[in-house]
Amino acid sequence: MSTKDELQQVEEDLTRLRTENQEVRDQIRDMGATDQVEISAMISQADEQVELIAELERRRDRLIERLEEEGAR
């Protein structure tokens, strides 16, 4: 897989994860005062997604740097 293809895949993953994360947070907001254990689990899931998003953003930045280096050669 080329660097450009890998970057495209990371961008798609980021878009998907951001959308999923927003949907989970919207569900939490719409739930109101219901089962606190379920809400806590959903918040934990959303927080884990945020960590994954940050990791993918760092990977994306490294891929962009690699593309820039390849273009400079």
PLY file of the C-alpha trace (Angstrom):
ply
format ascii 1.0
element vertex 73
property float x
property float y
property float z
element edge 72
property int vertex1
property int vertex2
end_header
0.00 0.00 0.00
1.41 3.36 -0.95
1.77 6.19 1.52
-0.96 8.10 -0.29
-3.33 5.11 -0.07
-2.51 4.66 3.60
-3.19 8.35 4.24
-6.55 8.04 2.48
-7.46 5.05 4.65
-6.50 6.91 7.83
-8.61 9.90 6.76
-11.60 7.60 6.14
-11.10 5.94 9.54
-10.93 9.35 11.23
-14.15 10.48 9.57
-15.93 7.27 10.58
-14.69 7.39 14.18
-15.56 11.06 14.62
-19.08 10.38 13.34
-19.50 7.36 15.62
-18.16 9.32 18.59
-20.60 12.16 17.99
-23.47 9.68 17.69
-22.57 8.07 21.03
-22.34 11.45 22.73
-25.69 12.49 21.20
-27.25 9.27 22.54
-25.88 10.00 25.99
-27.28 13.52 25.90
-30.70 12.28 24.73
-30.92 9.52 27.35
-31.56 11.83 30.24
-31.60 10.35 33.73
-31.71 6.64 33.00
-29.39 3.78 33.87
-26.20 5.40 35.18
-24.14 2.24 34.61
-25.09 2.23 30.93
-24.34 5.93 30.61
-20.94 5.42 32.26
-20.13 2.61 29.84
-21.11 4.77 26.87
-18.98 7.66 28.14
-16.02 5.29 28.54
-16.55 4.04 24.99
-16.65 7.62 23.68
-13.49 8.49 25.62
-11.69 5.46 24.17
-12.73 6.57 20.70
-11.25 10.01 21.38
-7.94 8.37 22.27
-8.05 6.32 19.06
-8.86 9.45 17.05
-5.83 11.21 18.56
-3.63 8.24 17.67
-4.92 8.23 14.09
-4.34 11.98 13.83
-0.71 11.48 14.86
-0.39 8.70 12.27
-1.95 10.96 9.63
0.54 13.72 10.46
3.47 11.27 10.09
2.10 10.11 6.73
1.75 13.69 5.53
5.36 14.35 6.55
6.47 11.22 4.68
4.59 12.34 1.55
6.21 15.76 1.77
9.63 14.12 2.10
8.94 11.86 -0.88
7.84 14.90 -2.90
11.03 16.76 -2.03
13.24 14.01 -3.41
0 1
1 2
2 3
3 4
4 5
5 6
6 7
7 8
8 9
9 10
10 11
11 12
12 13
13 14
14 15
15 16
16 17
17 18
18 19
19 20
20 21
21 22
22 23
23 24
24 25
25 26
26 27
27 28
28 29
29 30
30 31
31 32
32 33
33 34
34 35
35 36
36 37
37 38
38 39
39 40
40 41
41 42
42 43
43 44
44 45
45 46
46 47
47 48
48 49
49 50
50 51
51 52
52 53
53 54
54 55
55 56
56 57
57 58
58 59
59 60
60 61
61 62
62 63
63 64
64 65
65 66
66 67
67 68
68 69
69 70
70 71
71 72
